[in-house]
Amino acid sequence: MLRAALDQRRSSNDNVHGGAVGKFSLVECPPIGPGNFVLVQRAADGSAKVLHMGRSINSSPSLNLARVRHVGALMGANEVHVLPGF
């Protein structure tokens, strides 16, 4: 399931709990609702290295986004995969 999430090319802003679902660049990721996320470092050759898996639990999508961007920047991620809410 994780490999399928890393390989998906589509994204959407239609999460059931509000916020985005899909694959985004760390800089351009829209606000995300409660759910799971994967921080990835994508290499120039297209290979992906998972740096962190986490859960966004705040009811405010903008606070979730701020946390994801902060952790991602600290770890060197350039991509975030947002999985559907729980």
C-alpha positions as a LaTeX table, in Angstrom:
\begin{tabular}{lrrr}
\hline
Residue & $x$ (\AA) & $y$ (\AA) & $z$ (\AA) \\
\hline
Met1 & 0.00 & 0.00 & 0.00 \\
Leu2 & 2.84 & 2.41 & 0.79 \\
Arg3 & 4.48 & 1.76 & $-2.60$ \\
Ala4 & 1.16 & 2.50 & $-4.31$ \\
Ala5 & 0.88 & 5.78 & $-2.38$ \\
Leu6 & 4.42 & 6.77 & $-3.36$ \\
Asp7 & 3.81 & 5.98 & $-7.01$ \\
Gln8 & 0.45 & 7.73 & $-7.40$ \\
Arg9 & 0.47 & 10.74 & $-9.66$ \\
Arg10 & $-2.89$ & 12.28 & $-8.86$ \\
Ser11 & $-3.85$ & 14.53 & $-6.02$ \\
Ser12 & $-7.04$ & 16.07 & $-4.77$ \\
Asn13 & $-8.26$ & 18.66 & $-2.32$ \\
Asp14 & $-11.37$ & 16.58 & $-1.51$ \\
Asn15 & $-10.45$ & 14.76 & 1.73 \\
Val16 & $-13.52$ & 13.68 & 3.70 \\
His17 & $-12.21$ & 15.54 & 6.77 \\
Gly18 & $-11.16$ & 18.64 & 4.83 \\
Gly19 & $-7.82$ & 19.26 & 3.22 \\
Ala20 & $-5.80$ & 17.59 & 0.52 \\
Val21 & $-5.12$ & 13.94 & $-0.39$ \\
Gly22 & $-2.37$ & 12.81 & $-2.75$ \\
Lys23 & 1.24 & 13.60 & $-3.65$ \\
Phe24 & 2.55 & 17.16 & $-3.42$ \\
Ser25 & 5.84 & 19.00 & $-3.31$ \\
Leu26 & 6.58 & 20.03 & 0.25 \\
Val27 & 6.51 & 23.72 & $-0.71$ \\
Glu28 & 3.26 & 23.59 & $-2.71$ \\
Cys29 & 1.24 & 21.26 & $-0.47$ \\
Pro30 & $-2.18$ & 22.71 & 0.35 \\
Pro31 & $-3.64$ & 22.52 & 3.90 \\
Ile32 & $-4.28$ & 18.95 & 5.05 \\
Gly33 & $-6.97$ & 17.57 & 7.31 \\
Pro34 & $-6.64$ & 14.80 & 9.89 \\
Gly35 & $-5.04$ & 11.69 & 8.44 \\
Asn36 & $-1.68$ & 10.13 & 7.68 \\
Phe37 & 1.26 & 11.53 & 5.76 \\
Val38 & 4.59 & 10.30 & 4.43 \\
Leu39 & 7.59 & 12.60 & 3.98 \\
Val40 & 9.76 & 11.59 & 1.04 \\
Gln41 & 13.05 & 12.64 & $-0.45$ \\
Arg42 & 12.68 & 12.22 & $-4.23$ \\
Ala43 & 15.99 & 11.92 & $-6.10$ \\
Ala44 & 16.66 & 13.24 & $-9.60$ \\
Asp45 & 16.50 & 9.67 & $-10.98$ \\
Gly46 & 12.94 & 9.33 & $-9.61$ \\
Ser47 & 13.76 & 7.02 & $-6.71$ \\
Ala48 & 12.03 & 7.78 & $-3.42$ \\
Lys49 & 13.37 & 7.47 & 0.12 \\
Val50 & 10.82 & 7.51 & 2.94 \\
Leu51 & 12.08 & 9.83 & 5.68 \\
His52 & 9.12 & 9.92 & 8.05 \\
Met53 & 5.59 & 8.59 & 8.45 \\
Gly54 & 3.20 & 10.48 & 10.68 \\
Arg55 & $-0.34$ & 11.44 & 11.52 \\
Ser56 & $-1.91$ & 14.87 & 11.31 \\
Ile57 & $-4.48$ & 15.06 & 14.09 \\
Asn58 & $-5.23$ & 18.74 & 14.45 \\
Ser59 & $-8.71$ & 19.86 & 13.39 \\
Ser60 & $-7.14$ & 22.87 & 11.67 \\
Pro61 & $-5.75$ & 21.96 & 8.20 \\
Ser62 & $-3.37$ & 24.96 & 8.24 \\
Leu63 & $-1.79$ & 23.84 & 11.55 \\
Asn64 & $-1.34$ & 20.32 & 10.17 \\
Leu65 & 0.35 & 21.78 & 7.10 \\
Ala66 & 2.68 & 23.92 & 9.22 \\
Arg67 & 3.77 & 20.87 & 11.21 \\
Val68 & 4.30 & 18.74 & 8.09 \\
Arg69 & 6.35 & 21.47 & 6.40 \\
His70 & 8.43 & 22.05 & 9.53 \\
Val71 & 9.26 & 18.36 & 10.05 \\
Gly72 & 9.81 & 17.89 & 6.32 \\
Ala73 & 12.23 & 20.81 & 6.12 \\
Leu74 & 14.21 & 19.50 & 9.10 \\
Met75 & 14.51 & 16.05 & 7.52 \\
Gly76 & 15.31 & 17.18 & 3.98 \\
Ala77 & 12.04 & 16.05 & 2.40 \\
Asn78 & 10.93 & 17.52 & $-0.92$ \\
Glu79 & 7.65 & 15.63 & $-1.27$ \\
Val80 & 4.70 & 14.81 & 0.98 \\
His81 & 2.13 & 12.08 & 0.43 \\
Val82 & $-1.16$ & 12.70 & 2.21 \\
Leu83 & $-3.27$ & 9.61 & 2.76 \\
Pro84 & $-7.06$ & 9.68 & 3.33 \\
Gly85 & $-8.32$ & 10.65 & 6.79 \\
Phe86 & $-9.28$ & 8.15 & 9.44 \\
\hline
\end{tabular}
